[in-house]
Amino acid sequence: MFTFISGILLLIIGYFTYGKVVERVFGVNDSRQTPAFSHKDGIDYLPMDQKKNSLVQLLNIAGVGPIFGPIMGALYGPVAFIWIVLGCIFAGAVHDYLTGMISIRNHGAHLPELAGKFLGKVMKHVVNGFAVLLLLLVGTVFVTAPADLLNSLMGGWASLGLILAAIFIYYILATLLPIDKIIGRFYPIFGALLLISAIGVGIGLVFTGAPIPELSFTNLHPDNAPIFPLLFLTISCGALSGFHATQTPIISRTTQSEKQGRFIFYGMMIAEGIIAMIWAAAGMSMFDGSTGLNEILANGGPGAVVTEVSTTLLGAVGGTLAILGVIVLPITSGDTAFRSARMIIADYLKIAQKKTINRLWIALPLFALSFLLTKIDFTLLWRYFSWANQSTAMIALWVGAMYLFIAKKNYYIPMIPAIFITMATFTYILNAQIGFGLSLPISYVSAAIITIAITLIFFRAANKARQAEIPLDDEVPFVA
């Protein structure tokens, strides 16, 4: 278990070392008033303490992604551990921190608004449509996954349709009501359940002496699927996820001070990386290698793996609690996915959200579309979600790089992972059957050309933006 335990230790060390580097480069200003106070409306903008914000942030970003993704990524073998650790410290946590902090500096703006400001007005419209599409896919995936798990846990006595309806009703309430009424009140309970389930599985792996494989760069996938780019899209949440760029602005509107940002944004991404490590280890060690894991995935999907791992390691009662913890994850990301979509559309159309009717007429069409999407095959939805997710991460990292470039700070911190994930996402969509279906060699070359072109365009635009002295922040005077 040296690789597994070392990976978790490196994630923790990364928070205290590289996290501080990123914080210092960004430059927090704790005397600056945050949007929670300057834009307080009692609905989306209101101050919550660091503990509550951290739990809400963790549950927002940690859907089924850091469980289902690492389980499917475990098919590649221990190379998955490398991506989770390095991706989380140098890409995912950087992505989350910069998105959250730049949003705080710009009145709690969502990614489309930030993209419009720092990457151009055209990008605002492109990213707006892209973000809403991603959130619809996320919301739908995070309805179907917990519904299937609950249906299995209940032995089928409650129909799948009834469970779906119950989840949708909860989502509607969580989307429409002020953030402190449901999300702020119940997430600490849900967070405890999540942590118990993840820690329980992790301890179970250690004490049962699970044969977790050690570090290897060998591709162990039974179908010999290429590590690049597929691994980097299969494991997104837990390493690098664009979905987080849609969630952090929710908390940027409730954060009390900038100094809390590293713990809330960078720290909770590290916590998600630890969850991903635990479930990747379980997938690698409990099914006689990748071939056995591939068989159970083919027959029952990631949900079957979760059930088998939980009940085997923790028994009937502990296993049920662990499964409930896994069910909580997608539900507590699905609700904020719809909430975030509602906020993004409202910002785009400039519709005030204090009146319930304004929130309602934006939210209801979203739920209607999501219900229709539940009829589509989950595997196909997950593929589109993976591509849309990492493409959103790519955009958010370029926004972060532009912000730091204009500020004359170390923009390489977000730019290097931005270049990497740009190459990965374009290779995937050019090669995949849901994309252009080109051969892998042609996809590699074409993606490299596109990535170089985007990098050159970035430097040209960044130099113009620096010369134009685009204001980095929405300045709000401090009120004691």
Disulfide bonds with the S-S distance in Angstrom:
none
